[in-house]
Amino acid sequence: MILAAVGGVRWWKVRTCLAQASLLDVDADVQREHVSRATRWGHRAVTAVCVWAGLVILVSAFAPPLVYDVTEYHLGAFRDYGLEDRWQLRPVPHNMYARFPFPVEAIYFFGIFLDSGADFSPKLVNAAAVLGLVMLASRMLARWHVPLQWRRLACLAILAHPVLLEVSLDAYIDAPTALFVLASFYVLERAFGGFGPPVPRQVALCLLPLFGWFAGNALVTKYTVAQLYAVAGLIWGILVMIQARRARANRQEPGSHAEAADPCSEASVRRWLFLSAGCFCLPILLWLGKNVVYYGNPLEPFFVWLFRPTDSQAVLRERFYIESHYPQPLWSAAYWRTLSTRLEAFQWFLLAPLVTLPWIRPRPAGARMLTVVLLSYLAWNLIRYSQDRFLLASFVLVSVIAVDVLSRIPIRWLRWVGALGIAATSAANLLLHTVRVANGGEFAYLAHLSASPSAQAWEARGEFYKRNLGALGEIVARQAPPPSVATGVNSAGSHLLRPTDCVFLVYEARPYLFVCRTAYNTVFDDSVLLSFARGAKAPSEIDARLRSAGFTHVLVNREELRRFIHQYARPEQLEALGVTDVMREFPKIPTPEDLYPPFYLAPTWKADRSIVLAWLAELRKRAVWVGGSPPIDIYLAPIP
């Protein structure tokens, strides 16, 4: 609109762009459909299961946070600012994860400002992204004129996919990321005729800035997008442009009257292309520029060796982070051994219809989707322990392609057997997930949240954490509530922590669980404890330093220490100790602190090791609360 007001573009182009940007779902060529009598009951059953899936995801969205990475590593960093009694938008020096430029999390930050038990806004954003993914997938199939009952089946396959259900439990950032990726794919395909008939050239140009905005945000929303989809997206874009150029050449011969009547001049085309490039670059410049200002490295915390080679500790952290995910290059035997075995991440019941592709020719846009899926999978397998949720966009594409192919199988009984298989498997996945949600207490928490005053909701929050976090949940549940909900809370049990306290977390990295102020480090950060212990001669000296910094308590979570060693200990370290299964054989490790990366990677660990171990032993003796049994225990101790 601003460009139109200053004469940069014409108003009809702005109106066209806005109409298409209202998620391109207002086209007159897709009419209200009626389901045939033969499939009506099946369609109703699938629709009912889809509604069931949506309700379960919504119930999870209202539950308090447990352990999702967005809050654990990023919102947690914002909780750190409470140490200064004021909120401010700046990176946390010791938190490696706070340095990632994730614009989607700008929305999630609202959750940290809520002082009551209603701290679920990140999950609501996740639920909205899931809804967007389902609507986008349905729209793709509608553009291919796939019947309504088959589109509902695709929605069910997506909603009941185990990976999507998993990310909905604790609102990982992968659903918003996948929505950005697929929205950019859809907009460009729509502009150049991949979904439905080709649109006029001026409309296609109006869609390009929207594509640039989606693609630019996708690239900086999560670093795995660049790893998995950058090359695939580039190849896909080239294929789209080639097809569009061929289609345009077939529609009109050079010098024809149709070409002369094209209202888009070359100057107008260039303006739209420049605007699209600007929309693509703006989010990248904004979020990477933040890292230039604070760190002198736009790709912080990566490529430190290039931008800050003199910072040896940062270079060491970067190398450890990369090696911890066990990269396996294309020329390694491990890559080819795992290539086929990891296909189960897509779900076999969705891959099965693709077997018919040699006989059922895929649509051009579908073939490009398959190219994206294949290339993203090959890139994903480069990291042995890369998680399934990173491929969520590819899972959605596979669901769309599978249902499209299944709907076009000429043998009717085979078509319906396949549909029944997808529906039954999806319903089974959803049933198991519903049982898991019920056992986790989400339904009970929602009942208290909707029917109780804030004081009772706070108590319900504590019960939820006790049910899901074990010994740690007991500490969280026995916090004094914030002043906003203190009135009416049952205080029969003694509170372990008050809102005015300040807790120093050792091994634990979930500060959002606590009402009071906290300090912590993640497994990929420098140890905050070692910064206080440096050069200390006695445990009491560490206590004095913590007390002077404003800390009142120390919480040590050795359950998290075991988990970190299980995930990140090097095979040679475990072999030297004769340990093959860390989770089972953790008591056999004489000094597990020696396997905690923030400790043993620090240059001062050898000098300060004995004093840190002595201080931890003293803490254990004066603990006011202990959960679990040694050596896998959790304890809270005051600082004298």
LUMSEVEX-304240 format. One record per residue (C-alpha): residue in one letter; z, x, y. Coordinates in pm, whole numbers, padded with zeros to 5 digits, always signed. Example, Ala and Ser with C-alpha at 12.3 -4.5 7.8 and 13.67 -1.06 7.14 Angstrom:
// LUMSEVEX-304240
A+00780+01230-00450;S+00714+01367-00106;
// end
This chain:
// LUMSEVEX-304240
M+00000+00000+00000;I+00081+00287+00236;L-00260+00442+00168;A-00426+00107+00236;A-00236+00063+00562;V-00350+00401+00693;G-00705+00346+00573;G-00693+00580+00276;V-00804+00316+00026;R-00928-00039+00046;W-00693-00334-00003;W-00892-00476-00295;K-00825-00152-00483;V-00453-00176-00413;R-00443-00536-00538;T-00634-00438-00850;C-00399-00149-00918;L-00088-00365-00873;A-00226-00635-01101;Q-00296-00380-01373;A+00035-00203-01320;S+00228-00523-01390;L+00194-00389-01739;L-00157-00498-01787;D-00051-00810-01966;V-00211-01075-01747;D-00570-01058-01870;A-00743-01389-01919;D-00926-01282-02234;V-00611-01297-02447;Q-00535-01665-02492;R-00234-01833-02646;E-00281-01812-03020;H-00201-02059-03293;V-00093-01944-03636;S-00266-02102-03932;R-00067-02337-04155;A-00098-02099-04452;T+00085-01820-04269;R+00312-02025-04044;W+00631-01989-04247;G+00579-01619-04301;H+00519-01574-03930;R+00836-01765-03848;A+01038-01557-04094;V+00909-01228-03950;T+00978-01352-03597;A+01332-01448-03696;V+01395-01101-03841;C+01258-00945-03520;V+01504-01152-03317;W+01780-01044-03555;A+01685-00679-03502;G+01685-00723-03125;L+02030-00883-03131;V+02175-00602-03345;I+02033-00340-03107;L+02177-00534-02812;V+02520-00551-02978;S+02513-00173-03022;A+02413-00137-02657;F+02741-00290-02540;A+02963-00062-02749;P+03126+00246-02590;P+02955+00586-02628;L+03036+00802-02929;V+02825+01113-02966;Y+02479+01083-02815;D+02322+01388-02657;V+02248+01233-02318;T+02613+01182-02237;E+02750+01466-02447;Y+02547+01732-02274;H+02426+01582-01948;L+02650+01303-01832;G+02936+01520-01952;A+02830+01776-01697;F+02867+01516-01425;R+03214+01434-01550;D+03299+01798-01479;Y+03269+01730-01110;G+03592+01535-01137;L+03766+01871-01136;E+03693+01880-00764;D+03792+01514-00713;R+03447+01429-00585;W+03104+01359-00729;Q+02808+01571-00634;L+02458+01615-00765;R+02436+01980-00863;P+02405+02170-01193;V+02718+02285-01370;P+02719+02664-01392;H+02854+02693-01747;N+02669+02399-01902;M+02333+02504-02042;Y+02227+02147-02110;A+02284+02041-01750;R+01991+02262-01655;F+01725+02058-01833;P+01522+01854-01579;F+01543+01507-01730;P+01455+01235-01476;V+01527+00951-01718;E+01891+01051-01715;A+01905+00984-01342;I+01937+00620-01452;Y+02201+00705-01710;F+02425+00859-01446;F+02539+00512-01344;G+02745+00487-01662;I+02973+00767-01555;F+03087+00579-01244;L+03228+00286-01445;D+03600+00333-01492;S+03659+00046-01735;G+03562-00001-02097;A+03220-00126-01987;D+03061+00220-01998;F+02748+00122-02184;S+02474+00146-01921;P+02296+00436-02101;K+02266+00216-02409;L+02126-00071-02206;V+01860+00161-02067;N+01783+00266-02424;A+01759-00099-02534;A+01519-00172-02247;A+01304+00124-02356;V+01300-00007-02715;L+01184-00346-02587;G+00914-00172-02386;L+00792+00016-02693;V+00767-00305-02896;M+00583-00490-02618;L+00343-00200-02570;A+00266-00180-02942;S+00206-00555-02956;R-00021-00529-02654;M-00229-00254-02814;L-00290-00474-03118;A-00364-00778-02902;R-00631-00577-02723;W-00790-00516-03063;H-00772-00893-03131;V-00536-00845-03425;P-00394-01190-03516;L-00050-01284-03387;Q+00123-01284-03726;W+00014-00923-03785;R+00135-00820-03441;R+00476-00964-03524;L+00477-00759-03842;A+00412-00444-03637;C+00703-00534-03409;L+00927-00571-03713;A+00813-00237-03857;I+00899-00065-03528;L+01230-00241-03466;A+01351-00179-03822;H+01238+00183-03842;P+01547+00386-03940;V+01488+00642-03666;L+01467+00379-03392;L+01780+00209-03525;E+01956+00546-03529;V+01874+00626-03166;S+01984+00275-03068;L+02332+00333-03208;D+02417+00592-02946;A+02133+00583-02692;Y+01957+00911-02738;I+01694+00980-02474;D+01408+00963-02725;A+01323+00593-02672;P+01259+00633-02295;T+01066+00951-02370;A+00847+00776-02627;L+00786+00492-02382;F+00656+00736-02119;V+00429+00905-02376;L+00283+00582-02513;A+00248+00421-02169;S+00037+00716-02053;F-00179+00689-02366;Y-00224+00315-02324;V-00311+00324-01953;L-00582+00588-01997;E-00726+00416-02305;R-00725+00085-02116;A-00901+00244-01821;F-01184+00378-02035;G-01233+00099-02287;G-01011+00209-02574;F-00839-00131-02581;G-01082-00412-02525;P-01402-00409-02320;P-01450-00138-02057;V-01309-00229-01718;P-01509-00183-01395;R-01518+00171-01267;Q-01311+00092-00960;V-01037-00062-01177;A-01039+00243-01404;L-00991+00468-01102;C-00700+00252-00984;L-00528+00306-01319;L-00549+00685-01308;P-00252+00734-01068;L-00039+00521-01300;F-00147+00739-01591;G-00060+01052-01392;W+00285+00921-01310;F+00364+00831-01672;A+00227+01159-01809;G+00407+01373-01551;N+00741+01205-01619;A+00686+01232-01994;L+00636+01608-01970;V+00964+01668-01788;T+01170+01395-01951;K+01241+01607-02256;Y+01129+01955-02347;T+01023+01842-02695;V+00746+01632-02536;A+00575+01949-02417;Q+00627+02106-02758;L+00494+01811-02959;Y+00254+01619-02736;A+00112+01850-02468;V-00171+01994-02681;A-00222+01665-02867;G-00236+01474-02539;L-00486+01719-02388;I-00720+01688-02687;W-00680+01311-02688;G-00763+01294-02315;I-01077+01502-02368;L-01188+01268-02649;V-01130+00964-02426;M-01339+01114-02147;I-01622+01204-02385;Q-01635+00849-02520;A-01621+00701-02168;R-01907+00923-02051;R-02119+00827-02352;A-02046+00457-02304;R-02139+00475-01937;A-02461+00660-02017;N-02554+00392-02271;R-02489+00109-02024;Q-02713+00241-01745;E-02996+00486-01713;P-02991+00743-01431;G-03140+00603-01110;S-03115+00244-01224;H-03021-00042-00993;A-02683-00079-01171;E-02592+00277-01088;A-02705+00243-00727;A-02483-00064-00688;D-02171+00125-00796;P-01921+00062-00510;C-01734+00387-00585;S-01875+00675-00386;E-01817+01032-00493;A-01573+01075-00203;S-01377+00772-00323;V-01369+00908-00677;R-01238+01240-00552;R-00961+01065-00355;W-00847+00877-00662;L-00853+01192-00873;F-00648+01382-00614;L-00401+01094-00597;S-00373+01092-00977;A-00314+01467-00985;G-00044+01423-00721;C+00128+01149-00923;F+00118+01380-01226;C+00253+01684-01042;L+00520+01514-00829;P+00785+01460-01102;I+00714+01804-01245;L+00754+01973-00907;L+01064+01769-00829;W+01257+01844-01146;L+01135+02197-01210;G+01177+02276-00841;K+01544+02190-00874;N+01578+02475-01122;V+01396+02714-00890;V+01648+02637-00615;Y+01954+02681-00833;Y+01846+02941-01089;G+01526+03107-00970;N+01366+02994-01297;P+01164+02669-01306;L+01188+02650-01686;E+01563+02714-01708;P+01720+02763-01962;F+01401+02895-02124;F+01182+03191-02030;V+01490+03362-01887;W+01349+03691-02017;L+01056+03644-01775;F+01226+03512-01461;R+01569+03676-01491;P+01531+03972-01728;T+01838+04148-01588;D+02069+03861-01694;S+02129+03993-02046;Q+02377+03719-02141;A+02135+03442-02040;V+01857+03611-02237;L+02089+03631-02538;R+02179+03260-02508;E+01814+03164-02491;R+01728+03368-02799;F+02023+03224-02990;Y+01923+02868-02895;I+01568+02919-03020;E+01673+03097-03339;S+01934+02829-03412;H+01658+02578-03467;Y+01495+02798-03732;P+01135+02827-03611;Q+00878+02867-03889;P+00533+02981-03770;L+00206+02861-03921;W+00162+03183-04120;S+00499+03150-04294;A+00536+03015-04647;A+00824+02792-04532;Y+00592+02603-04295;W+00352+02502-04572;R+00631+02427-04820;T+00791+02176-04584;L+00472+02025-04443;S+00440+01755-04709;T+00808+01708-04792;R+00894+01611-04433;L+00641+01326-04427;E+00914+01083-04531;A+01025+01081-04167;F+00734+00843-04100;Q+00843+00608-04383;W+00616+00586-04686;F+00570+00208-04659;L+00398+00263-04322;L+00184+00551-04444;A+00062+00358-04751;P-00198+00139-04570;L-00359+00454-04425;V-00487+00535-04775;T-00760+00275-04717;L-00899+00455-04409;P-01195+00607-04603;W-01316+00251-04668;I-01198+00083-04347;R-01336+00270-04053;P-01068+00318-03786;R-01134+00198-03436;P-01222+00480-03192;A-00887+00446-03016;G-00714+00432-03355;A-00886+00753-03462;R-00762+00921-03145;M-00413+00792-03217;L-00429+00946-03562;T-00532+01275-03403;V-00227+01264-03176;V+00000+01180-03470;L-00140+01460-03686;L-00117+01726-03415;S+00233+01620-03313;Y+00346+01637-03676;L+00200+01986-03720;A+00381+02098-03404;W+00704+01928-03515;N+00704+02116-03844;L+00705+02447-03655;I+01080+02389-03613;R+01248+02353-03952;Y+01549+02161-03822;S+01368+01962-03556;Q+01510+01610-03573;D+01313+01302-03677;R+01381+01121-03349;F+01165+01370-03158;L+00861+01203-03322;L+00951+00848-03221;A+00627+00800-03026;S+00429+00904-03335;F+00626+00661-03553;V+00527+00376-03321;L+00161+00482-03330;V+00166+00496-03711;S+00312+00143-03721;V+00034+00017-03494;I-00242+00187-03696;A-00096+00080-04031;V-00075-00288-03937;D-00423-00282-03782;V-00570-00128-04099;L-00376-00365-04323;S-00499-00671-04132;R-00862-00566-04191;I-00843-00504-04567;P-01108-00739-04713;I-00915-00816-05035;R-00685-01097-04937;W-00419-01059-05206;L-00394-00684-05139;R-00356-00754-04770;W-00067-00990-04824;V+00103-00770-05082;G+00101-00490-04825;A+00240-00721-04557;L+00514-00839-04792;G+00602-00479-04874;I+00636-00382-04507;A+00836-00695-04426;A+01072-00656-04723;T+01133-00285-04663;S+01192-00342-04293;A+01434-00626-04362;A+01624-00406-04609;N+01650-00127-04350;L+01776-00376-04096;L+02031-00525-04336;L+02179-00183-04411;H+02192-00106-04040;T+02363-00437-03964;V+02632-00360-04221;R+02678-00019-04061;V+02714-00173-03715;A+02963-00430-03843;N+03171-00164-04018;G+03167+00041-03699;G+03333-00240-03505;E+03053-00313-03258;F+03063-00689-03320;A+03441-00699-03280;Y+03424-00496-02960;L+03161-00725-02808;A+03376-01030-02886;H+03671-00877-02699;L+03450-00761-02413;S+03301-01103-02352;A+03615-01312-02398;S+03897-01096-02262;P+04019-00965-01929;S+03964-00598-01856;A+04307-00497-01989;Q+04239-00639-02334;A+03888-00494-02327;W+04046-00154-02265;E+04264-00195-02572;A+03961-00304-02773;R+03787+00013-02658;G+04073+00219-02796;E+04056+00038-03130;F+03682+00102-03142;Y+03733+00475-03095;K+04009+00491-03356;R+03777+00322-03601;N+03482+00553-03537;L+03625+00891-03436;G+03921+00926-03670;A+04190+01162-03544;L+04009+01226-03215;G+03981+00850-03166;E+04359+00825-03193;I+04400+01056-02894;V+04134+00869-02698;A+04301+00536-02777;R+04640+00659-02656;Q+04526+00742-02305;A+04681+00555-02017;P+04415+00328-01865;P+04272+00389-01519;P+04446+00207-01231;S+04169-00054-01218;V+04272-00196-01558;A+04633-00080-01585;T+04784-00422-01514;G+04848-00612-01834;V+04782-00329-02077;N+05031-00311-02361;S+05226+00010-02302;A+05458-00020-02601;G+05316+00301-02748;S+05364+00620-02552;H+05055+00748-02375;L+04942+01098-02462;L+04734+01142-02147;R+04741+00996-01798;P+04449+00959-01554;T+04604+01229-01335;D+04607+01489-01615;C+04346+01760-01661;V+04253+01857-02017;F+04100+02185-02130;L+03877+02112-02433;V+03832+02378-02701;Y+03533+02321-02934;E+03515+01957-02819;A+03223+01871-02585;R+03254+01496-02517;P+03432+01469-02183;Y+03315+01111-02128;L+03570+00999-02389;F+03853+01083-02152;V+03971+00903-01842;C+04133+01217-01705;R+03955+01526-01578;T+03826+01780-01830;A+03658+02118-01868;Y+03456+02224-02171;N+03156+02417-02296;T+02887+02328-02547;V+02796+02547-02840;F+02511+02707-02644;D+02717+02791-02334;D+02937+03080-02234;S+03294+03019-02349;V+03515+02891-02069;L+03821+02991-02271;L+03712+03356-02279;S+03671+03351-01902;F+04042+03263-01873;A+04149+03502-02150;R+03965+03808-02023;G+04208+04100-02000;A+04518+03893-02083;K+04807+04082-02244;A+04999+03784-02384;P+04936+03414-02465;S+05165+03315-02179;E+04926+03484-01937;I+04643+03254-02050;D+04876+02955-02002;A+04957+03070-01650;R+04590+03104-01559;L+04509+02757-01692;R+04807+02605-01514;S+04709+02765-01184;A+04359+02617-01231;G+04514+02269-01251;F+04509+02207-01628;T+04796+02015-01789;H+04690+01994-02156;V+04472+02168-02413;L+04290+01979-02689;V+04162+02180-02987;N+03917+02006-03223;R+03864+02215-03536;E+03653+01939-03691;E+03391+02023-03429;L+03436+02394-03504;R+03347+02325-03868;R+03043+02121-03764;F+02916+02394-03533;I+02951+02658-03804;H+02773+02430-04051;Q+02481+02385-03812;Y+02450+02722-03645;A+02602+02996-03863;R+02347+03250-03981;P+02278+03268-04357;E+02375+03636-04364;Q+02712+03553-04204;L+02790+03297-04473;E+02665+03519-04755;A+02902+03795-04644;L+03191+03547-04681;G+03066+03402-05011;V+03026+03055-04858;T+02737+02831-04958;D+02858+02490-04832;V+03049+02512-04502;M+03161+02148-04499;R+03322+02183-04843;E+03429+02546-04834;F+03554+02568-04475;P+03912+02656-04589;K+03769+02971-04756;I+03664+03114-04418;P+03957+03336-04310;T+03886+03331-03934;P+03628+03063-03850;E+03653+03154-03482;D+03444+03463-03563;L+03153+03229-03646;Y+03176+03021-03326;P+02871+03127-03116;P+03031+03116-02768;F+03296+03356-02902;Y+03111+03612-03110;L+02809+03628-02877;A+03031+03717-02581;P+03057+04092-02506;T+03434+04055-02449;W+03509+03887-02784;K+03611+04203-02968;A+03850+04302-02690;D+04001+03954-02641;R+03983+03826-02999;S+04345+03896-03097;I+04494+03743-02783;V+04280+03429-02813;L+04379+03380-03178;A+04745+03431-03089;W+04719+03179-02806;L+04558+02919-03035;A+04837+02972-03291;E+05101+02916-03021;L+04926+02600-02908;R+04939+02464-03261;K+05316+02521-03276;R+05390+02331-02955;A+05140+02049-03012;V+05271+01703-02921;W+05014+01531-03141;V+04835+01652-03455;G+04565+01469-03649;G+04410+01567-03979;S+04531+01851-04197;P+04485+02227-04149;P+04245+02395-04124;I+04043+02087-04020;D+04284+01944-03769;I+04286+01821-03410;Y+04584+01881-03185;L+04690+01822-02828;A+04936+02058-02660;P+05082+02063-02308;I+05057+02372-02090;P+05412+02482-02005;
// end
